[in-house]
Amino acid sequence: MQYWKRPNSGKVERLDDDTFKKHPEKLTRLEERGYERVMDESDSSPYKAPSTAKKAVKKITKKLNKK
């Protein structure tokens, strides 16, 4: 799920990742209209991808907890 917010109006668009795979032109349209990707509907801070280090640590802790 991706959240895109228009800074001037505060309107948030919510789109599935599958939508962008099927219709990549929607991404360019949102950017052309001035939308910015945000973390969540309630959190309007700019989107930043999760770090790969956090994912690796979570995987390791899951493995350790299973034993």
PDBQT receptor file of N, H, CA, C and O in Angstrom, charges set to zero:
ATOM      1  N   MET A   1       0.844  -1.169   0.000  1.00  0.00    +0.000 N 
ATOM      2  CA  MET A   1       0.000   0.000   0.000  1.00  0.00    +0.000 C 
ATOM      3  C   MET A   1       0.894   1.238   0.000  1.00  0.00    +0.000 C 
ATOM      4  O   MET A   1       1.853   1.328   0.767  1.00  0.00    +0.000 OA
ATOM      5  N   GLN A   2       0.569   2.174  -0.857  1.00  0.00    +0.000 N 
ATOM      6  H   GLN A   2      -0.210   2.102  -1.480  1.00  0.00    +0.000 HD
ATOM      7  CA  GLN A   2       1.294   3.439  -0.928  1.00  0.00    +0.000 C 
ATOM      8  C   GLN A   2       0.324   4.583  -0.675  1.00  0.00    +0.000 C 
ATOM      9  O   GLN A   2      -0.828   4.560  -1.109  1.00  0.00    +0.000 OA
ATOM     10  N   TYR A   3       0.825   5.585   0.040  1.00  0.00    +0.000 N 
ATOM     11  H   TYR A   3       1.760   5.604   0.393  1.00  0.00    +0.000 HD
ATOM     12  CA  TYR A   3       0.021   6.765   0.354  1.00  0.00    +0.000 C 
ATOM     13  C   TYR A   3       0.673   7.971  -0.293  1.00  0.00    +0.000 C 
ATOM     14  O   TYR A   3       1.870   8.207  -0.125  1.00  0.00    +0.000 OA
ATOM     15  N   TRP A   4      -0.121   8.738  -1.037  1.00  0.00    +0.000 N 
ATOM     16  H   TRP A   4      -1.093   8.546  -1.174  1.00  0.00    +0.000 HD
ATOM     17  CA  TRP A   4       0.346   9.931  -1.728  1.00  0.00    +0.000 C 
ATOM     18  C   TRP A   4      -0.497  11.107  -1.282  1.00  0.00    +0.000 C 
ATOM     19  O   TRP A   4      -1.727  11.046  -1.305  1.00  0.00    +0.000 OA
ATOM     20  N   LYS A   5       0.174  12.192  -0.870  1.00  0.00    +0.000 N 
ATOM     21  H   LYS A   5       1.173  12.242  -0.851  1.00  0.00    +0.000 HD
ATOM     22  CA  LYS A   5      -0.536  13.359  -0.340  1.00  0.00    +0.000 C 
ATOM     23  C   LYS A   5      -0.236  14.583  -1.191  1.00  0.00    +0.000 C 
ATOM     24  O   LYS A   5       0.889  14.802  -1.640  1.00  0.00    +0.000 OA
ATOM     25  N   ARG A   6      -1.272  15.363  -1.392  1.00  0.00    +0.000 N 
ATOM     26  H   ARG A   6      -2.186  15.186  -1.027  1.00  0.00    +0.000 HD
ATOM     27  CA  ARG A   6      -1.126  16.645  -2.098  1.00  0.00    +0.000 C 
ATOM     28  C   ARG A   6      -0.953  17.727  -1.040  1.00  0.00    +0.000 C 
ATOM     29  O   ARG A   6      -1.889  18.005  -0.291  1.00  0.00    +0.000 OA
ATOM     30  N   PRO A   7       0.222  18.344  -0.963  1.00  0.00    +0.000 N 
ATOM     31  CA  PRO A   7       0.512  19.299   0.112  1.00  0.00    +0.000 C 
ATOM     32  C   PRO A   7      -0.452  20.469   0.193  1.00  0.00    +0.000 C 
ATOM     33  O   PRO A   7      -0.777  20.915   1.293  1.00  0.00    +0.000 OA
ATOM     34  N   ASN A   8      -0.914  20.975  -0.927  1.00  0.00    +0.000 N 
ATOM     35  H   ASN A   8      -0.650  20.613  -1.821  1.00  0.00    +0.000 HD
ATOM     36  CA  ASN A   8      -1.781  22.158  -0.910  1.00  0.00    +0.000 C 
ATOM     37  C   ASN A   8      -3.162  21.853  -0.337  1.00  0.00    +0.000 C 
ATOM     38  O   ASN A   8      -3.697  22.643   0.440  1.00  0.00    +0.000 OA
ATOM     39  N   SER A   9      -3.738  20.724  -0.710  1.00  0.00    +0.000 N 
ATOM     40  H   SER A   9      -3.304  20.081  -1.341  1.00  0.00    +0.000 HD
ATOM     41  CA  SER A   9      -5.105  20.424  -0.284  1.00  0.00    +0.000 C 
ATOM     42  C   SER A   9      -5.167  19.455   0.895  1.00  0.00    +0.000 C 
ATOM     43  O   SER A   9      -6.176  19.397   1.597  1.00  0.00    +0.000 OA
ATOM     44  N   GLY A  10      -4.092  18.695   1.114  1.00  0.00    +0.000 N 
ATOM     45  H   GLY A  10      -3.272  18.742   0.543  1.00  0.00    +0.000 HD
ATOM     46  CA  GLY A  10      -4.107  17.714   2.192  1.00  0.00    +0.000 C 
ATOM     47  C   GLY A  10      -4.790  16.416   1.800  1.00  0.00    +0.000 C 
ATOM     48  O   GLY A  10      -4.946  15.522   2.632  1.00  0.00    +0.000 OA
ATOM     49  N   LYS A  11      -5.196  16.303   0.552  1.00  0.00    +0.000 N 
ATOM     50  H   LYS A  11      -5.069  17.029  -0.124  1.00  0.00    +0.000 HD
ATOM     51  CA  LYS A  11      -5.871  15.103   0.071  1.00  0.00    +0.000 C 
ATOM     52  C   LYS A  11      -4.865  13.955  -0.026  1.00  0.00    +0.000 C 
ATOM     53  O   LYS A  11      -3.763  14.133  -0.545  1.00  0.00    +0.000 OA
ATOM     54  N   VAL A  12      -5.252  12.766   0.481  1.00  0.00    +0.000 N 
ATOM     55  H   VAL A  12      -6.148  12.622   0.902  1.00  0.00    +0.000 HD
ATOM     56  CA  VAL A  12      -4.381  11.598   0.460  1.00  0.00    +0.000 C 
ATOM     57  C   VAL A  12      -4.979  10.541  -0.454  1.00  0.00    +0.000 C 
ATOM     58  O   VAL A  12      -6.145  10.171  -0.315  1.00  0.00    +0.000 OA
ATOM     59  N   GLU A  13      -4.172  10.059  -1.387  1.00  0.00    +0.000 N 
ATOM     60  H   GLU A  13      -3.224  10.359  -1.500  1.00  0.00    +0.000 HD
ATOM     61  CA  GLU A  13      -4.560   8.964  -2.271  1.00  0.00    +0.000 C 
ATOM     62  C   GLU A  13      -3.936   7.687  -1.732  1.00  0.00    +0.000 C 
ATOM     63  O   GLU A  13      -2.759   7.669  -1.370  1.00  0.00    +0.000 OA
ATOM     64  N   ARG A  14      -4.719   6.626  -1.680  1.00  0.00    +0.000 N 
ATOM     65  H   ARG A  14      -5.674   6.641  -1.973  1.00  0.00    +0.000 HD
ATOM     66  CA  ARG A  14      -4.239   5.337  -1.186  1.00  0.00    +0.000 C 
ATOM     67  C   ARG A  14      -4.291   4.347  -2.350  1.00  0.00    +0.000 C 
ATOM     68  O   ARG A  14      -5.359   4.089  -2.904  1.00  0.00    +0.000 OA
ATOM     69  N   LEU A  15      -3.124   3.792  -2.719  1.00  0.00    +0.000 N 
ATOM     70  H   LEU A  15      -2.256   4.003  -2.269  1.00  0.00    +0.000 HD
ATOM     71  CA  LEU A  15      -3.057   2.900  -3.867  1.00  0.00    +0.000 C 
ATOM     72  C   LEU A  15      -2.265   1.642  -3.531  1.00  0.00    +0.000 C 
ATOM     73  O   LEU A  15      -1.268   1.696  -2.810  1.00  0.00    +0.000 OA
ATOM     74  N   ASP A  16      -2.723   0.511  -4.062  1.00  0.00    +0.000 N 
ATOM     75  H   ASP A  16      -3.533   0.467  -4.647  1.00  0.00    +0.000 HD
ATOM     76  CA  ASP A  16      -2.018  -0.756  -3.884  1.00  0.00    +0.000 C 
ATOM     77  C   ASP A  16      -0.780  -0.802  -4.765  1.00  0.00    +0.000 C 
ATOM     78  O   ASP A  16      -0.720  -0.139  -5.800  1.00  0.00    +0.000 OA
ATOM     79  N   ASP A  17       0.201  -1.583  -4.353  1.00  0.00    +0.000 N 
ATOM     80  H   ASP A  17       0.153  -2.122  -3.512  1.00  0.00    +0.000 HD
ATOM     81  CA  ASP A  17       1.400  -1.761  -5.157  1.00  0.00    +0.000 C 
ATOM     82  C   ASP A  17       1.069  -2.446  -6.481  1.00  0.00    +0.000 C 
ATOM     83  O   ASP A  17       1.712  -2.187  -7.498  1.00  0.00    +0.000 OA
ATOM     84  N   ASP A  18       0.064  -3.322  -6.464  1.00  0.00    +0.000 N 
ATOM     85  H   ASP A  18      -0.459  -3.533  -5.638  1.00  0.00    +0.000 HD
ATOM     86  CA  ASP A  18      -0.345  -4.009  -7.695  1.00  0.00    +0.000 C 
ATOM     87  C   ASP A  18      -0.845  -3.016  -8.740  1.00  0.00    +0.000 C 
ATOM     88  O   ASP A  18      -0.664  -3.231  -9.938  1.00  0.00    +0.000 OA
ATOM     89  N   THR A  19      -1.461  -1.949  -8.299  1.00  0.00    +0.000 N 
ATOM     90  H   THR A  19      -1.608  -1.774  -7.326  1.00  0.00    +0.000 HD
ATOM     91  CA  THR A  19      -1.973  -0.929  -9.219  1.00  0.00    +0.000 C 
ATOM     92  C   THR A  19      -0.831  -0.319 -10.018  1.00  0.00    +0.000 C 
ATOM     93  O   THR A  19      -0.957  -0.091 -11.221  1.00  0.00    +0.000 OA
ATOM     94  N   PHE A  20       0.292  -0.053  -9.339  1.00  0.00    +0.000 N 
ATOM     95  H   PHE A  20       0.395  -0.238  -8.362  1.00  0.00    +0.000 HD
ATOM     96  CA  PHE A  20       1.435   0.543 -10.034  1.00  0.00    +0.000 C 
ATOM     97  C   PHE A  20       2.098  -0.437 -10.983  1.00  0.00    +0.000 C 
ATOM     98  O   PHE A  20       2.663  -0.035 -12.000  1.00  0.00    +0.000 OA
ATOM     99  N   LYS A  21       2.031  -1.736 -10.653  1.00  0.00    +0.000 N 
ATOM    100  H   LYS A  21       1.572  -2.063  -9.826  1.00  0.00    +0.000 HD
ATOM    101  CA  LYS A  21       2.595  -2.738 -11.560  1.00  0.00    +0.000 C 
ATOM    102  C   LYS A  21       1.767  -2.826 -12.834  1.00  0.00    +0.000 C 
ATOM    103  O   LYS A  21       2.314  -2.952 -13.930  1.00  0.00    +0.000 OA
ATOM    104  N   LYS A  22       0.448  -2.760 -12.687  1.00  0.00    +0.000 N 
ATOM    105  H   LYS A  22       0.004  -2.658 -11.796  1.00  0.00    +0.000 HD
ATOM    106  CA  LYS A  22      -0.443  -2.849 -13.842  1.00  0.00    +0.000 C 
ATOM    107  C   LYS A  22      -0.497  -1.543 -14.631  1.00  0.00    +0.000 C 
ATOM    108  O   LYS A  22      -0.590  -1.558 -15.859  1.00  0.00    +0.000 OA
ATOM    109  N   HIS A  23      -0.438  -0.413 -13.924  1.00  0.00    +0.000 N 
ATOM    110  H   HIS A  23      -0.363  -0.401 -12.927  1.00  0.00    +0.000 HD
ATOM    111  CA  HIS A  23      -0.579   0.910 -14.552  1.00  0.00    +0.000 C 
ATOM    112  C   HIS A  23       0.534   1.847 -14.073  1.00  0.00    +0.000 C 
ATOM    113  O   HIS A  23       0.286   2.709 -13.230  1.00  0.00    +0.000 OA
ATOM    114  N   PRO A  24       1.747   1.696 -14.592  1.00  0.00    +0.000 N 
ATOM    115  CA  PRO A  24       2.857   2.552 -14.133  1.00  0.00    +0.000 C 
ATOM    116  C   PRO A  24       2.658   4.038 -14.452  1.00  0.00    +0.000 C 
ATOM    117  O   PRO A  24       3.313   4.893 -13.856  1.00  0.00    +0.000 OA
ATOM    118  N   GLU A  25       1.767   4.340 -15.376  1.00  0.00    +0.000 N 
ATOM    119  H   GLU A  25       1.235   3.645 -15.860  1.00  0.00    +0.000 HD
ATOM    120  CA  GLU A  25       1.524   5.747 -15.723  1.00  0.00    +0.000 C 
ATOM    121  C   GLU A  25       0.847   6.507 -14.589  1.00  0.00    +0.000 C 
ATOM    122  O   GLU A  25       0.924   7.735 -14.538  1.00  0.00    +0.000 OA
ATOM    123  N   LYS A  26       0.186   5.795 -13.682  1.00  0.00    +0.000 N 
ATOM    124  H   LYS A  26       0.124   4.798 -13.724  1.00  0.00    +0.000 HD
ATOM    125  CA  LYS A  26      -0.470   6.464 -12.545  1.00  0.00    +0.000 C 
ATOM    126  C   LYS A  26       0.551   7.148 -11.645  1.00  0.00    +0.000 C 
ATOM    127  O   LYS A  26       0.284   8.213 -11.088  1.00  0.00    +0.000 OA
ATOM    128  N   LEU A  27       1.714   6.535 -11.508  1.00  0.00    +0.000 N 
ATOM    129  H   LEU A  27       1.931   5.671 -11.960  1.00  0.00    +0.000 HD
ATOM    130  CA  LEU A  27       2.775   7.111 -10.678  1.00  0.00    +0.000 C 
ATOM    131  C   LEU A  27       3.231   8.440 -11.258  1.00  0.00    +0.000 C 
ATOM    132  O   LEU A  27       3.387   9.417 -10.525  1.00  0.00    +0.000 OA
ATOM    133  N   THR A  28       3.445   8.485 -12.562  1.00  0.00    +0.000 N 
ATOM    134  H   THR A  28       3.319   7.691 -13.158  1.00  0.00    +0.000 HD
ATOM    135  CA  THR A  28       3.887   9.735 -13.179  1.00  0.00    +0.000 C 
ATOM    136  C   THR A  28       2.795  10.800 -13.111  1.00  0.00    +0.000 C 
ATOM    137  O   THR A  28       3.090  11.984 -12.950  1.00  0.00    +0.000 OA
ATOM    138  N   ARG A  29       1.542  10.383 -13.233  1.00  0.00    +0.000 N 
ATOM    139  H   ARG A  29       1.302   9.421 -13.364  1.00  0.00    +0.000 HD
ATOM    140  CA  ARG A  29       0.436  11.348 -13.129  1.00  0.00    +0.000 C 
ATOM    141  C   ARG A  29       0.364  11.969 -11.737  1.00  0.00    +0.000 C 
ATOM    142  O   ARG A  29       0.151  13.174 -11.597  1.00  0.00    +0.000 OA
ATOM    143  N   LEU A  30       0.543  11.135 -10.708  1.00  0.00    +0.000 N 
ATOM    144  H   LEU A  30       0.716  10.157 -10.822  1.00  0.00    +0.000 HD
ATOM    145  CA  LEU A  30       0.516  11.666  -9.339  1.00  0.00    +0.000 C 
ATOM    146  C   LEU A  30       1.636  12.681  -9.129  1.00  0.00    +0.000 C 
ATOM    147  O   LEU A  30       1.421  13.746  -8.551  1.00  0.00    +0.000 OA
ATOM    148  N   GLU A  31       2.830  12.341  -9.604  1.00  0.00    +0.000 N 
ATOM    149  H   GLU A  31       3.005  11.475 -10.074  1.00  0.00    +0.000 HD
ATOM    150  CA  GLU A  31       3.963  13.248  -9.435  1.00  0.00    +0.000 C 
ATOM    151  C   GLU A  31       3.764  14.540 -10.214  1.00  0.00    +0.000 C 
ATOM    152  O   GLU A  31       4.140  15.613  -9.742  1.00  0.00    +0.000 OA
ATOM    153  N   GLU A  32       3.174  14.447 -11.404  1.00  0.00    +0.000 N 
ATOM    154  H   GLU A  32       2.868  13.575 -11.787  1.00  0.00    +0.000 HD
ATOM    155  CA  GLU A  32       2.912  15.645 -12.200  1.00  0.00    +0.000 C 
ATOM    156  C   GLU A  32       1.895  16.563 -11.528  1.00  0.00    +0.000 C 
ATOM    157  O   GLU A  32       1.979  17.785 -11.653  1.00  0.00    +0.000 OA
ATOM    158  N   ARG A  33       0.945  15.981 -10.824  1.00  0.00    +0.000 N 
ATOM    159  H   ARG A  33       0.877  14.988 -10.722  1.00  0.00    +0.000 HD
ATOM    160  CA  ARG A  33      -0.085  16.774 -10.142  1.00  0.00    +0.000 C 
ATOM    161  C   ARG A  33       0.404  17.356  -8.819  1.00  0.00    +0.000 C 
ATOM    162  O   ARG A  33      -0.326  18.101  -8.167  1.00  0.00    +0.000 OA
ATOM    163  N   GLY A  34       1.631  17.025  -8.416  1.00  0.00    +0.000 N 
ATOM    164  H   GLY A  34       2.225  16.419  -8.946  1.00  0.00    +0.000 HD
ATOM    165  CA  GLY A  34       2.195  17.604  -7.205  1.00  0.00    +0.000 C 
ATOM    166  C   GLY A  34       2.046  16.744  -5.964  1.00  0.00    +0.000 C 
ATOM    167  O   GLY A  34       2.293  17.216  -4.855  1.00  0.00    +0.000 OA
ATOM    168  N   TYR A  35       1.648  15.492  -6.130  1.00  0.00    +0.000 N 
ATOM    169  H   TYR A  35       1.448  15.109  -7.032  1.00  0.00    +0.000 HD
ATOM    170  CA  TYR A  35       1.526  14.606  -4.979  1.00  0.00    +0.000 C 
ATOM    171  C   TYR A  35       2.908  14.162  -4.513  1.00  0.00    +0.000 C 
ATOM    172  O   TYR A  35       3.831  14.011  -5.313  1.00  0.00    +0.000 OA
ATOM    173  N   GLU A  36       3.034  13.954  -3.201  1.00  0.00    +0.000 N 
ATOM    174  H   GLU A  36       2.284  14.077  -2.550  1.00  0.00    +0.000 HD
ATOM    175  CA  GLU A  36       4.275  13.464  -2.610  1.00  0.00    +0.000 C 
ATOM    176  C   GLU A  36       3.960  12.205  -1.825  1.00  0.00    +0.000 C 
ATOM    177  O   GLU A  36       2.915  12.120  -1.178  1.00  0.00    +0.000 OA
ATOM    178  N   ARG A  37       4.849  11.231  -1.875  1.00  0.00    +0.000 N 
ATOM    179  H   ARG A  37       5.697  11.301  -2.401  1.00  0.00    +0.000 HD
ATOM    180  CA  ARG A  37       4.615   9.991  -1.138  1.00  0.00    +0.000 C 
ATOM    181  C   ARG A  37       4.877  10.224   0.347  1.00  0.00    +0.000 C 
ATOM    182  O   ARG A  37       5.887  10.820   0.722  1.00  0.00    +0.000 OA
ATOM    183  N   VAL A  38       3.950   9.743   1.196  1.00  0.00    +0.000 N 
ATOM    184  H   VAL A  38       3.129   9.258   0.892  1.00  0.00    +0.000 HD
ATOM    185  CA  VAL A  38       4.067   9.898   2.643  1.00  0.00    +0.000 C 
ATOM    186  C   VAL A  38       4.029   8.534   3.311  1.00  0.00    +0.000 C 
ATOM    187  O   VAL A  38       3.706   7.530   2.677  1.00  0.00    +0.000 OA
ATOM    188  N   MET A  39       4.361   8.507   4.590  1.00  0.00    +0.000 N 
ATOM    189  H   MET A  39       4.624   9.323   5.104  1.00  0.00    +0.000 HD
ATOM    190  CA  MET A  39       4.462   7.253   5.328  1.00  0.00    +0.000 C 
ATOM    191  C   MET A  39       3.102   6.578   5.536  1.00  0.00    +0.000 C 
ATOM    192  O   MET A  39       2.982   5.363   5.378  1.00  0.00    +0.000 OA
ATOM    193  N   ASP A  40       2.080   7.364   5.888  1.00  0.00    +0.000 N 
ATOM    194  H   ASP A  40       2.178   8.351   6.016  1.00  0.00    +0.000 HD
ATOM    195  CA  ASP A  40       0.775   6.805   6.219  1.00  0.00    +0.000 C 
ATOM    196  C   ASP A  40      -0.277   7.899   6.072  1.00  0.00    +0.000 C 
ATOM    197  O   ASP A  40       0.050   9.077   5.922  1.00  0.00    +0.000 OA
ATOM    198  N   GLU A  41      -1.538   7.494   6.119  1.00  0.00    +0.000 N 
ATOM    199  H   GLU A  41      -1.804   6.538   6.241  1.00  0.00    +0.000 HD
ATOM    200  CA  GLU A  41      -2.613   8.490   6.026  1.00  0.00    +0.000 C 
ATOM    201  C   GLU A  41      -2.562   9.468   7.184  1.00  0.00    +0.000 C 
ATOM    202  O   GLU A  41      -2.833  10.656   7.013  1.00  0.00    +0.000 OA
ATOM    203  N   SER A  42      -2.214   8.969   8.363  1.00  0.00    +0.000 N 
ATOM    204  H   SER A  42      -1.993   8.004   8.502  1.00  0.00    +0.000 HD
ATOM    205  CA  SER A  42      -2.180   9.837   9.540  1.00  0.00    +0.000 C 
ATOM    206  C   SER A  42      -0.790  10.438   9.779  1.00  0.00    +0.000 C 
ATOM    207  O   SER A  42      -0.660  11.395  10.543  1.00  0.00    +0.000 OA
ATOM    208  N   ASP A  43       0.243   9.895   9.142  1.00  0.00    +0.000 N 
ATOM    209  H   ASP A  43       0.137   9.118   8.522  1.00  0.00    +0.000 HD
ATOM    210  CA  ASP A  43       1.613  10.381   9.299  1.00  0.00    +0.000 C 
ATOM    211  C   ASP A  43       2.052  11.009   7.980  1.00  0.00    +0.000 C 
ATOM    212  O   ASP A  43       2.356  10.297   7.022  1.00  0.00    +0.000 OA
ATOM    213  N   SER A  44       2.086  12.328   7.929  1.00  0.00    +0.000 N 
ATOM    214  H   SER A  44       1.839  12.906   8.706  1.00  0.00    +0.000 HD
ATOM    215  CA  SER A  44       2.375  13.013   6.671  1.00  0.00    +0.000 C 
ATOM    216  C   SER A  44       3.861  13.268   6.452  1.00  0.00    +0.000 C 
ATOM    217  O   SER A  44       4.226  14.069   5.592  1.00  0.00    +0.000 OA
ATOM    218  N   SER A  45       4.725  12.598   7.217  1.00  0.00    +0.000 N 
ATOM    219  H   SER A  45       4.428  11.948   7.916  1.00  0.00    +0.000 HD
ATOM    220  CA  SER A  45       6.156  12.765   6.981  1.00  0.00    +0.000 C 
ATOM    221  C   SER A  45       6.536  12.084   5.673  1.00  0.00    +0.000 C 
ATOM    222  O   SER A  45       5.908  11.097   5.287  1.00  0.00    +0.000 OA
ATOM    223  N   PRO A  46       7.555  12.597   4.984  1.00  0.00    +0.000 N 
ATOM    224  CA  PRO A  46       7.943  12.026   3.691  1.00  0.00    +0.000 C 
ATOM    225  C   PRO A  46       8.309  10.544   3.820  1.00  0.00    +0.000 C 
ATOM    226  O   PRO A  46       8.855  10.109   4.834  1.00  0.00    +0.000 OA
ATOM    227  N   TYR A  47       7.997   9.793   2.781  1.00  0.00    +0.000 N 
ATOM    228  H   TYR A  47       7.553  10.146   1.957  1.00  0.00    +0.000 HD
ATOM    229  CA  TYR A  47       8.256   8.360   2.778  1.00  0.00    +0.000 C 
ATOM    230  C   TYR A  47       9.743   8.083   2.713  1.00  0.00    +0.000 C 
ATOM    231  O   TYR A  47      10.476   8.730   1.966  1.00  0.00    +0.000 OA
ATOM    232  N   LYS A  48      10.182   7.115   3.501  1.00  0.00    +0.000 N 
ATOM    233  H   LYS A  48       9.587   6.589   4.108  1.00  0.00    +0.000 HD
ATOM    234  CA  LYS A  48      11.547   6.614   3.368  1.00  0.00    +0.000 C 
ATOM    235  C   LYS A  48      11.472   5.101   3.464  1.00  0.00    +0.000 C 
ATOM    236  O   LYS A  48      10.793   4.554   4.332  1.00  0.00    +0.000 OA
ATOM    237  N   ALA A  49      12.169   4.442   2.574  1.00  0.00    +0.000 N 
ATOM    238  H   ALA A  49      12.721   4.887   1.869  1.00  0.00    +0.000 HD
ATOM    239  CA  ALA A  49      12.128   2.982   2.504  1.00  0.00    +0.000 C 
ATOM    240  C   ALA A  49      12.755   2.383   3.750  1.00  0.00    +0.000 C 
ATOM    241  O   ALA A  49      13.720   2.932   4.283  1.00  0.00    +0.000 OA
ATOM    242  N   PRO A  50      12.215   1.256   4.225  1.00  0.00    +0.000 N 
ATOM    243  CA  PRO A  50      12.810   0.607   5.392  1.00  0.00    +0.000 C 
ATOM    244  C   PRO A  50      14.225   0.140   5.070  1.00  0.00    +0.000 C 
ATOM    245  O   PRO A  50      14.509  -0.307   3.959  1.00  0.00    +0.000 OA
ATOM    246  N   SER A  51      15.099   0.253   6.056  1.00  0.00    +0.000 N 
ATOM    247  H   SER A  51      14.868   0.616   6.959  1.00  0.00    +0.000 HD
ATOM    248  CA  SER A  51      16.486  -0.126   5.818  1.00  0.00    +0.000 C 
ATOM    249  C   SER A  51      16.618  -1.649   5.756  1.00  0.00    +0.000 C 
ATOM    250  O   SER A  51      15.871  -2.373   6.415  1.00  0.00    +0.000 OA
ATOM    251  N   THR A  52      17.556  -2.113   4.974  1.00  0.00    +0.000 N 
ATOM    252  H   THR A  52      18.163  -1.525   4.439  1.00  0.00    +0.000 HD
ATOM    253  CA  THR A  52      17.771  -3.555   4.837  1.00  0.00    +0.000 C 
ATOM    254  C   THR A  52      18.379  -4.133   6.110  1.00  0.00    +0.000 C 
ATOM    255  O   THR A  52      18.199  -5.318   6.392  1.00  0.00    +0.000 OA
ATOM    256  N   ALA A  53      19.089  -3.326   6.875  1.00  0.00    +0.000 N 
ATOM    257  H   ALA A  53      19.236  -2.364   6.646  1.00  0.00    +0.000 HD
ATOM    258  CA  ALA A  53      19.683  -3.808   8.117  1.00  0.00    +0.000 C 
ATOM    259  C   ALA A  53      18.593  -4.199   9.114  1.00  0.00    +0.000 C 
ATOM    260  O   ALA A  53      18.723  -5.206   9.810  1.00  0.00    +0.000 OA
ATOM    261  N   LYS A  54      17.529  -3.415   9.185  1.00  0.00    +0.000 N 
ATOM    262  H   LYS A  54      17.423  -2.597   8.620  1.00  0.00    +0.000 HD
ATOM    263  CA  LYS A  54      16.435  -3.737  10.096  1.00  0.00    +0.000 C 
ATOM    264  C   LYS A  54      15.790  -5.056   9.717  1.00  0.00    +0.000 C 
ATOM    265  O   LYS A  54      15.450  -5.856  10.588  1.00  0.00    +0.000 OA
ATOM    266  N   LYS A  55      15.616  -5.293   8.409  1.00  0.00    +0.000 N 
ATOM    267  H   LYS A  55      15.892  -4.643   7.701  1.00  0.00    +0.000 HD
ATOM    268  CA  LYS A  55      15.021  -6.537   7.958  1.00  0.00    +0.000 C 
ATOM    269  C   LYS A  55      15.898  -7.718   8.337  1.00  0.00    +0.000 C 
ATOM    270  O   LYS A  55      15.388  -8.754   8.764  1.00  0.00    +0.000 OA
ATOM    271  N   ALA A  56      17.217  -7.577   8.186  1.00  0.00    +0.000 N 
ATOM    272  H   ALA A  56      17.631  -6.736   7.839  1.00  0.00    +0.000 HD
ATOM    273  CA  ALA A  56      18.141  -8.659   8.513  1.00  0.00    +0.000 C 
ATOM    274  C   ALA A  56      18.100  -8.969  10.002  1.00  0.00    +0.000 C 
ATOM    275  O   ALA A  56      18.116 -10.136  10.394  1.00  0.00    +0.000 OA
ATOM    276  N   VAL A  57      18.047  -7.946  10.825  1.00  0.00    +0.000 N 
ATOM    277  H   VAL A  57      18.034  -6.998  10.507  1.00  0.00    +0.000 HD
ATOM    278  CA  VAL A  57      17.995  -8.145  12.277  1.00  0.00    +0.000 C 
ATOM    279  C   VAL A  57      16.696  -8.851  12.667  1.00  0.00    +0.000 C 
ATOM    280  O   VAL A  57      16.712  -9.747  13.510  1.00  0.00    +0.000 OA
ATOM    281  N   LYS A  58      15.587  -8.463  12.070  1.00  0.00    +0.000 N 
ATOM    282  H   LYS A  58      15.574  -7.735  11.384  1.00  0.00    +0.000 HD
ATOM    283  CA  LYS A  58      14.307  -9.101  12.367  1.00  0.00    +0.000 C 
ATOM    284  C   LYS A  58      14.332 -10.574  11.993  1.00  0.00    +0.000 C 
ATOM    285  O   LYS A  58      13.804 -11.408  12.729  1.00  0.00    +0.000 OA
ATOM    286  N   LYS A  59      14.943 -10.909  10.850  1.00  0.00    +0.000 N 
ATOM    287  H   LYS A  59      15.371 -10.232  10.252  1.00  0.00    +0.000 HD
ATOM    288  CA  LYS A  59      15.032 -12.296  10.415  1.00  0.00    +0.000 C 
ATOM    289  C   LYS A  59      15.831 -13.127  11.408  1.00  0.00    +0.000 C 
ATOM    290  O   LYS A  59      15.430 -14.230  11.779  1.00  0.00    +0.000 OA
ATOM    291  N   ILE A  60      16.954 -12.586  11.827  1.00  0.00    +0.000 N 
ATOM    292  H   ILE A  60      17.280 -11.690  11.525  1.00  0.00    +0.000 HD
ATOM    293  CA  ILE A  60      17.826 -13.299  12.751  1.00  0.00    +0.000 C 
ATOM    294  C   ILE A  60      17.138 -13.509  14.088  1.00  0.00    +0.000 C 
ATOM    295  O   ILE A  60      17.226 -14.597  14.657  1.00  0.00    +0.000 OA
ATOM    296  N   THR A  61      16.452 -12.492  14.602  1.00  0.00    +0.000 N 
ATOM    297  H   THR A  61      16.381 -11.608  14.140  1.00  0.00    +0.000 HD
ATOM    298  CA  THR A  61      15.777 -12.632  15.891  1.00  0.00    +0.000 C 
ATOM    299  C   THR A  61      14.634 -13.638  15.803  1.00  0.00    +0.000 C 
ATOM    300  O   THR A  61      14.374 -14.352  16.771  1.00  0.00    +0.000 OA
ATOM    301  N   LYS A  62      13.951 -13.710  14.672  1.00  0.00    +0.000 N 
ATOM    302  H   LYS A  62      14.163 -13.130  13.886  1.00  0.00    +0.000 HD
ATOM    303  CA  LYS A  62      12.899 -14.705  14.506  1.00  0.00    +0.000 C 
ATOM    304  C   LYS A  62      13.481 -16.104  14.560  1.00  0.00    +0.000 C 
ATOM    305  O   LYS A  62      12.921 -16.987  15.208  1.00  0.00    +0.000 OA
ATOM    306  N   LYS A  63      14.603 -16.311  13.884  1.00  0.00    +0.000 N 
ATOM    307  H   LYS A  63      15.059 -15.593  13.358  1.00  0.00    +0.000 HD
ATOM    308  CA  LYS A  63      15.260 -17.626  13.871  1.00  0.00    +0.000 C 
ATOM    309  C   LYS A  63      15.707 -18.027  15.267  1.00  0.00    +0.000 C 
ATOM    310  O   LYS A  63      15.550 -19.177  15.677  1.00  0.00    +0.000 OA
ATOM    311  N   LEU A  64      16.270 -17.057  15.999  1.00  0.00    +0.000 N 
ATOM    312  H   LEU A  64      16.398 -16.122  15.667  1.00  0.00    +0.000 HD
ATOM    313  CA  LEU A  64      16.746 -17.344  17.345  1.00  0.00    +0.000 C 
ATOM    314  C   LEU A  64      15.598 -17.655  18.304  1.00  0.00    +0.000 C 
ATOM    315  O   LEU A  64      15.735 -18.501  19.187  1.00  0.00    +0.000 OA
ATOM    316  N   ASN A  65      14.484 -16.979  18.131  1.00  0.00    +0.000 N 
ATOM    317  H   ASN A  65      14.373 -16.291  17.414  1.00  0.00    +0.000 HD
ATOM    318  CA  ASN A  65      13.335 -17.187  18.999  1.00  0.00    +0.000 C 
ATOM    319  C   ASN A  65      12.646 -18.519  18.745  1.00  0.00    +0.000 C 
ATOM    320  O   ASN A  65      12.003 -19.063  19.643  1.00  0.00    +0.000 OA
ATOM    321  N   LYS A  66      12.772 -19.054  17.528  1.00  0.00    +0.000 N 
ATOM    322  H   LYS A  66      13.294 -18.612  16.798  1.00  0.00    +0.000 HD
ATOM    323  CA  LYS A  66      12.154 -20.335  17.198  1.00  0.00    +0.000 C 
ATOM    324  C   LYS A  66      12.877 -21.495  17.874  1.00  0.00    +0.000 C 
ATOM    325  O   LYS A  66      12.257 -22.510  18.192  1.00  0.00    +0.000 OA
ATOM    326  N   LYS A  67      14.177 -21.355  18.096  1.00  0.00    +0.000 N 
ATOM    327  H   LYS A  67      14.681 -20.530  17.838  1.00  0.00    +0.000 HD
ATOM    328  CA  LYS A  67      14.964 -22.457  18.678  1.00  0.00    +0.000 C 
ATOM    329  C   LYS A  67      14.723 -22.611  20.113  1.00  0.00    +0.000 C 
ATOM    330  O   LYS A  67      15.308 -23.491  20.746  1.00  0.00    +0.000 OA
TER     331      LYS A  67
